[in-house]
Amino acid sequence: MGGESNSETLNPEIRKIRLSELENFVQSNEYKRFPTVPITPARAKSYLNNPHGKKEDVVLILAFFYGELVAFRSLFAGVIQAEKVKIRFGWCSGNWVHPDFRRKGISKKLLEEAFSAWNGKLMFTNYAPESEKLYLKTGWFTPIHQFDGARAYLFPKTVKLLAGAQRNRFSKWFFSRVDSCIACYSNMNILFFSYFKNPDIRFETIPVPDEETYRFLEVQGENSLFGRNAEELKWIFQYPWISEINRESAGKYPFSSCSTSFTYTTVKVWHKNKLTGVFIFSVREGHLKTLFFSYPPEMNNEIMRFIKQHCVKQKIEMITIYNSAIANHLFARKFPFLHVKKYGQKIYSTFGLDEVEKLHFQDGDGDVFFT
């Protein structure tokens, strides 16, 4: 596929795919011929079953140059409850431009099309630095929340964390030896970690929330901006984006679509045999991410202790926590992690919200929960 390396602006053919057209598009011969696909069948199924989706929603915006797909942007519907008014908007989730066509204004063009298709109501999070620059350059987006979280390392693997670790045979050999040394040190380190157990607290782990969990969350009724209820959580778990089995689109899709190991865990927290809290996390190939919390503040220590114990037992490589209360506890008591650093992202919106500081945000808001 050709393309010049300068920064000239191109005017590709733009095509929009609405939710009502998505299923036929993914099953079409055209889709099967794409060397790079704009959406996987699994993600398309998720979009189609989104409880907030409407058939007229624009969920894919494609750019073609001389009949070849050179860029795409994907979006899915979200809903917020603001001032007793329900506002629908589009979550920006997935933006790709073929390497030969970058720096030619195509990403900006697709974002403009998305802005128009969603009546100026867009949000984004879970972004790469370059994507953030593109969004902010438009002047449309402002941050509505800052996650002040943490990232911690227990059994880190340099072959995953360092770009040059897989460069050649020597670097692979060298960093594999480094990882072996780190693993030995970590294994010795966790020997000094004690499993304290509070007799009044019991943790129950299940793969996905059960009806008791959903009833508990409904009663809690947290003042969350995105208000993910039982219907939305069931949708997320029933139609995952990441698959351990289906790899048919893995080599053709430029974002997360499959994994050798990806699991969700729901933890029910019992205090004196009464359900008092729930939290959810995922583990993908050794990386644990917290996604959802509903618990009384006085249980911060107990919950962080459980997370530490789980990481030690499962020999988790690293964890990412956006919940500031839990993250602060981790900074105060880093052991048994080898290193803890500040880590966070923002949620950006094109439209303003009143008294947003009074609202609650979850670690998995946006598309974070899916990946």
PyMOL commands that set and color helices and strands:
alter all, ss='L'
color gray80, all
select helices_A, chain A and resi 19-27+29-33+41-48+99-101+106-117+129-137+158-161+163-166+169-192+211-220+230-238+297-314+324-332+356-358+368-370
alter helices_A, ss='H'
color red, helices_A
select strands_A, chain A and resi 13-18+58-65+68-82+85-97+122-124+142-146+149-153+201-206+262-271+274-284+287-294+318-321+339-343+346-349
alter strands_A, ss='S'
color yellow, strands_A
deselect
rebuild
show_as cartoon
